């Protein structure tokens, strides 16, 4: 008793193909944000707190989380936010003033943090530290105007020596909503869809939803997949992943083709040349009484001829071979051809069909024998990749501009 199962072979082919497809989707989901929106990706993945890193390690356009509970004061503003001083330290533990740009959305909270910082410096009571701001952003070198206003603040505060402790870099806070409402959203949505697609493909491997159409087709015949498995348990012949039983021809691949032999009325093999390469494509072609044309790709002309001969042996009254008479019969006298194949007596000769042997021709040595051969995975064609629009630099979008100094009387 044969252990061959065409259903298991189909499932195996589907599993390989779908795993490969899921892997490709996952790779695309990883690479898409890195290539299309690298700054947004770094922003979302930022994990280090800028206030927990010594100032010696700051770099331009480095993304951080920005969580702080201490702000000394603000010294300048523009239309979108204010510039504050926050404490930071170098590797030697020396305190420096880190310029922090905070959007207007956080202004009220920033004012409360300034108040609690002053109270803490006065009382040294940790319990007064209750407010904090947590926002991602990036470090950058402040422009000359920002540095000028920062220095003016210390001059007006009668602390000119503190000007020497202004940090070389500033930290620009960027609210998440500003990122999500930018053009980055388009790519993030695409990425989410790709991830969902990969998950669905993986789920389909376990649910076997791809077998649904095959189940429906067998149900129309009043059969089940188990019946199909039993039918092909001892195939008459197999060529690659194509198998022949007494009733049908079928490929045991991720997307199986099926042909009912009793419906065949014309058989021939053909050869076509690929437009994109010099390789030839060989097919066994079957025309049915249902006006269907079913093609089975073969690796060479011999394999294509062997499959055609095998089917013709099982359906001997079908036209065989590609000659003009057979073509005219199919395309111009279709009803007569159907009547000729199915309704006339067996003794009535078929004028246009050449004689055929009653035995299935021997399979050449290079064609696989009846022992089931492993079905090659169908690798999906590489989809064309669209070029993402150029993304503006972080400093173009995020770096505050139009800085104006804080009023003199407020600093004093």
N, C-alpha and C positions, 0 to 999 in steps of 0.2 A: 504493500500500500504506500502510495507516494505521500511524502510529507510536505509537498509544495502547496503553498497557499497564495493565490493571486491577490487576495484581499490584504494579507499581511505585507505583500510586496508593494502594493499601492500605498498602504499606510506608511511603510518605511520610506518610500520615495517622497511622500508628502512631508514626513517629519524632517528629513534632511533639507528639503527645499525651504520649508517654513522656518526652520532654525537658522538657515543661512539668511533668509529674508529678514528675520527679527534681528540678527546680528548686524546686518547692514543698516537697518533703521536705528539701532542703538548707537552705532558709530556716527551716523549722520546727526543724531540728536546731541551727541557730545561735541562734534566738530562745528556744527552750525553756529552756536553762540560764540565759540572761540574765534571763528573766522569772521563772521558777520558783525558781531557786536562785542568785540573783546573787552572794551572798557566797562560796558554794562555787566558782562560776565564777571570781571574782576570785582566790580562793585558788589554784586550779589553774593560772591563767595568770600568777601573780606571777613576775616575772623579776628585779627589782632586789634587790640584797643590802642589807638594812637597815643593815649595818655599813659599807657603801660610800657611804651618803647622809649628808650633814651633818645634824646635829640640827635646824638651822633649818628644814629642809624636811619634817620629820615632820608627819603629820596624823592625826587620830583615825580609826580603822577603815580605815587604808590597809594593803593587803596587800603583803608582801615575802617574798623568800627570806631565811632567817636562817642564814648560814654564818659561824661564828666559831671561832677557835683561841685566843682569849684570854678568860679569866674571872678576876676578882680574888678573889671570894669570894661566899658566899651569906649572906643576912641574915635571911630569914624563909621559912616554908613553910606549906603547907596539906595537905590529904589527897591531893592529886593531883600536887604538884610543889613546887619551890623557887624563890625569888626571888634572882637573882644580880646582881652588878655586872659590866658589861662596858664596855670603853673605846669612846668615840665622840668626835667632834669637831664643833665648830660651824664656820661659814664662815670665821672668823678663825684657825682652827687650834687653838683652845683646847680642851683635853681636858675631857670631861664623863663622868659615870657614867650609862650607860644601864641601867635596870632591865630584866632579862630574866627572864621566867618560863619555866622549863624543866620539862616533865613528868618524872615519876619514871622513865619508860622510859630517859631519858638520864642518870640520876643518876651512874652509874659513870663514864661518859665525861666528864661535867661535872667530876667530882672530878679526873680525870687532866688535864683542861685547866687546872684551877686550879693543880695541881702544876707543869705545864710553864710556865705563865705566871710563877709565882714564880721558877722556875729561869732563865727568860729574863731577867727583870728583874734577877736577880743576876749572870748571866754575859754577857748580851747576845749569846748564841750562838743564831743562827737554827736550827741543826740540832736543837735540843731541841723545836721546834714540829712535832710529828708527829700530834697528835690534833685533830679538829675536829668540830663538830656542824653538820649541814646540815638545816634544817627550815623549812618555810614557816610564816607566821603573820601577825599584824597588830599595828599600833601602837595604843595606847590611852592615855588619861590615867589614871595610877594613882589609886586611891582614897586617902582621907585616912589610913586605917590603914596602908596600905603605905608611904606617905611618912613616917609617924611612925616606923615600924620602921627605915626606911632612915636617918633622921636619928639614931636611937638608936645604930645601928651605929657611926657615925663618932664619936659622943660617947664610946662605950665604948672605941673604938680611939684615943682621945686625939688625934683629928684633926677637931675641930669645924669648922674652916674649909672642909673638903671638902664639908660639907652644902650649901654654896652652888653646888656644881658638879653636883648631881643633875639629870639631864635632865628636862624637863617631861613627856616621854612615856615609856612603857615598851613593850617588845616581848613579845608573848605567842606562844610557839611552839605550834603545833598539829600533831601527827603526822598523816600522811596516813590512817592506819588509822582515826583518830577521825572523819575526814570520810567515808570509805567505809562505815563502819558506822552512819552516821546516816541520816536520812530522805532525804538527798541522793542516796543510792545508787539509790533508785527512779527518780528523774528521770534520773540518769546512764544507767541501763540502758535506759530509754525512748529516750534520745537516741542511744545506740549502735544500738538496733534501727532507728530512723529512718534513721540513716546507712547501715546495711547495706541497708535497703530501697531507698534512693536508688541505691546501687551496683548492686544487682540489676536495677533498672529500666534503668539505663544499659547494663548488660551485655546485657540482653534486646534492646536495639536492634541490637546487632551480631550476636547469635546468631540473631535472628529466631525465637525460640521461640513468639511469638504466632501464627506461621503453621502451627503444628503441627496444630491442629484442622481448619484448612482443607485441609491435606494429607491428613489421615485421611478427610475427607468425599469428596474427589476420588478417593482410593484405593479407596473402596467402589464407585465407578463404574468402576474400572479406568482412571482417568485421572490426570494429573499437573497441577501448577500451570501448566506450559507449555501444556497442552491448554486449561486455563481461560483463559489469556492469549490464545491463538489464537481461542477462541470469542468473546471480547469485543473482538477487534482492530478490528472494524467493527460496533459495536452498532447495533441497529435504531433505538433511541431512548435518549436519556438525559435525566433530569430532575434537575438538581442533581447529587448524587453517586449517584443511582440509575440503573443501566444495564440494558437489556433486550437479550438475545440470542434466538435461536430456541429455546433450551432452558430458559433460566432468567432470573430477575430477581435483581440483586445490587447491594448498595451498596459503593462503593469508599471505605470509611471505616476508622477504626481498629478497629472491631468490626463487620466486614461481616455483613450479613444476606443469606441466599440462599434463593431459592424456585425449585423445579422446576416449570415451567409445566405439564408433563404431569400433575402431581398435583393441580392446582387443580380443585375442583368447585363452588365458589361464590365470587363476586366482588362486592364493593361498596365504595363509599367512605363515610366517615363524618366527622362533626365533633363534637369534644368540647370542653368549656370547662374551662380550667385552674382548679383549686380556689384556687390562690394568686395568680391574676392574672385580668385580664379578657380575656386573649388566648385565641383559639380554636386548637385543635390539629386538623389535618386528616390523615387516614390513608387509604391504599389498603389494604383488608383482603382477605386471600385465605385461604379454607378449603380444606384438602387432604383427600384420601382417607385420609391417615394420621392424621386427627384433629388436625392442626396448624392453628393460626391464626397467620399471618404478617402483620405490619403494617409498612408503609413510611410513615413520617411525611413529609408534604409541606408546602410553605410556604403553599399556598392550595388552595381547593376545585377550581380548574381543573386544577392539577397532579395532584391525587389522581384526578380523573376521567380525565385523559389516560392515566395509568398503568393504570388499570382497563380502559379501552378497548383499550389496546395488548395486554394479557395476554389479554383476551377474544377478540381477533382471532386469537390463536395457539391458544386453547383455547375454540372457539366453543360447545361443548356444555355448558360450565359454566353454572350459574345466574348471572344477572347482575342486580345491583341489590338493594337492601334493601327487600323487601316481605314481608308476613306469610306468603304462600304459600312463598316461598323459605326463610324461617326455619323453618317447619313441616317442610318437606321435609328440611332438613339435620338438625334436632334430633330429629324423630320418625320419619323414613323414610330414615335414612342409607344403609342397604344398597340400597334401591331407587334412591336418587339415584346412588350409585356405579355400579350396574348401568346406569342410564339414560345416564350420561356415557360409560362405557367399553364396555359390552357390546352395546347395541342397535345396529341398523343406522343408518348415517348418515342414511337417509331418514326414520327415525322422528322425528316432531316432539317437541320438548321442551316440554311444556305450560306449565311454570312459568317458563321462561326467555324473556324478551322477545327480539324480533329484534335482531340486531346487525349492524353493517356488516362486510364482509369486509376492509375497509381500515383501517389504523391512522389514527385521526383526526389532522388536522394539529395540530402543536404550536403553541399560541398564542405570540405574539411575546415575552411575558414569560417563557416557559418556555425554559430553555437548549436549544440545538440539539444535534446529534449530536457536535459538537466537544466533547471532554472538558472538564468544568468542574472547577476546583480544589476539592478536598474540604476543607470547613472542619474545623479541628481540633476535636475533642470535648473541651471543657474540663470536667474532673471537677468535680462539685459540691463546694462548700466543706464540708469535714467539720466537724461541730460541735466546738467547743473546750471541754475541761473546765477548770474553774477550779482552779488549783493551791492547795493548802492554804497558809495564811500561814506564812512562815518566820520563826522567832525571830531576833532580832538577834544579830549575832556576839557581842556582849558578854554576852547571856543564856546562850549555850552555852559560850563559850570563855573568858570572863574569869574568872580564878581567884578563889575566894572563901575565906572562913574563914581568913584569913591569921593566922598566929601567929609571933611573933618567934623568931629563933634564940636558943638559950640564951646567957646572958651570959658564962659561962666559955668558951664556944667562940669568942666574938668576941675575947675578951681573949687 
